[in-house]
Amino acid sequence: MNLVLGHDQAVADWVASILGKPFQAPFTAFGLVDGTGHLRGGFVFTGYTGDSIEMSVAGAGCMTRGAWRAVDEYVFRQLRCARLQVHTRKDNKRVRRLAPKLGFHHEGTARRLYGAMDGIAYSLTRDDMPEFRKRWRL
């Protein structure tokens, strides 16, 4: 898969259609396209505060070394954030198993984050990055 930059709205709309969660500007998005040029994955970054940013991810097979290199470069090197955070629905067992394996730390429950459904919060901080980079060979 190849990383695509500069198509923020199209990627954000695609991710929103999968997650059922619209994104309000401002945001930045990275897309992953397959060999035929079809969008297969996307990362959307919202809520930048200067110290932290929220990331939403959708798509099968988008957890690639190249994608994580781009996330690292954007979040921790370019924006110089101290933390990257992600949330998932409490009933999303797949993400809840995957996030810690990727190196994210469980932070707790965000009550009623998705209407009637609670969310689970995870983060990756600048302090976590040496181990994260080693794990992903970035």
N, C-alpha and C positions, 0 to 999 in steps of 0.2 A: 504494500500500500504506500501511496505517496501523500505527503503532507501538502495541504493547500491553504494558503494564507490570502487575505484580502477579499474574501467572500463572506464576511461576517454575518450579514443578514440571511443569506441563503442557508448557511450552515446552522445558524441559530433557529431558523424556521424548521429545518429538518429535525434537529434535536428536539425542539418543542413538540413536533408532531409525534415523536416516539415517546417522550416523557409525559406528554399531556400537560405541559407547563410552559406558558408563553414567557418570553423574555422581554423586558423593557430596557431600552437604551438608557445609559451607555453599556455596551458589552463588547467583548472581543471574542472571536471564535476561530478555531482551527478545524479544518475538515480533513478527512482521510478518504482518498479515492482509490478504487481498485484499478487494475490494468486497463479496464474498458472506460475509465473516466467517471464511473458511477460513485456517488457519495456513499460510503459504507460506515463512517464513524464521524463523531464530532465532539469537540470540547468547547464549552461556552463558559466564559469568565465574566462574572458580574460582581457588583457590590464592592468594588475596589475602594479601600479606605486610606491607602498609603502604607498601611502595615499589613493588611490581609486582603484576601480575595476569595470569592466563592467559585467553585468549579462544578459544572454539570457535564456529564458524559453520557453518550449513547452510541450504540452500534456494536455489532459483533466483531471481534478481532481487532479492536482499536487500541488495546493495551500493548503497544509495540515499543521497542527501545527508542525508535525514532520519535514517536509521539511523546514519550516521557522526556526525551532530551529537549523537545520543543517546549513542553510544560515547564521544565526546570529553567530553561533559558529565559522564558517569558516572565514567570512568576518570581523566581528567586534572583536572577541576574539582572534582567532589564528593569522590572518594577521594584526590585529590592524589597519584596515583601518579607515579613517575618513568619507568616503562616499562610497556608492554603487550606481551605476548609471545603468539605463536601457533606451533604445531607442525603439521606435516603429514607424512603418510607419504612416504617417499622416492619411491614410485612414483606419487604424485599430481601428475602433470605440470601439470594445470590450475591448482591452487593455487600451485605453484612458479612458474608464469608470472605469475599474477595478483598475488601478494603484493608483489613489487617495484613493479609498476605502481600499486598502491594507495599506495605510499610506505613499505612495510615494508622493513627492512634484513635481508639474509641474515646469520645469525650462525654457522651451522655445522651439523654433523651430530650428532644425539643418538643414539648407538649403541644399537641394540636397544630403542628407545623403544616400539615396537609389537610386542613379542614378538621374533620373528625378524627383523622389518623395522626398519630405521633410520628415524629421523624427521629432518626438516629444521626448524631453528629460525629464526624471524624475529622482529624486534622493531620497535616504534615507541616512541621516547622523548619525553619532554617537550621536549627540544631539537629534535626533528623536527616538532613541532606547528605552528610558524608556516608552514612549507612545506606541510604536510599540509592545514591549514585553507585556505590559499590555493588549493591544487589542487582541493579539494572545495567551495570557496566557502562555508565554514562561518561 
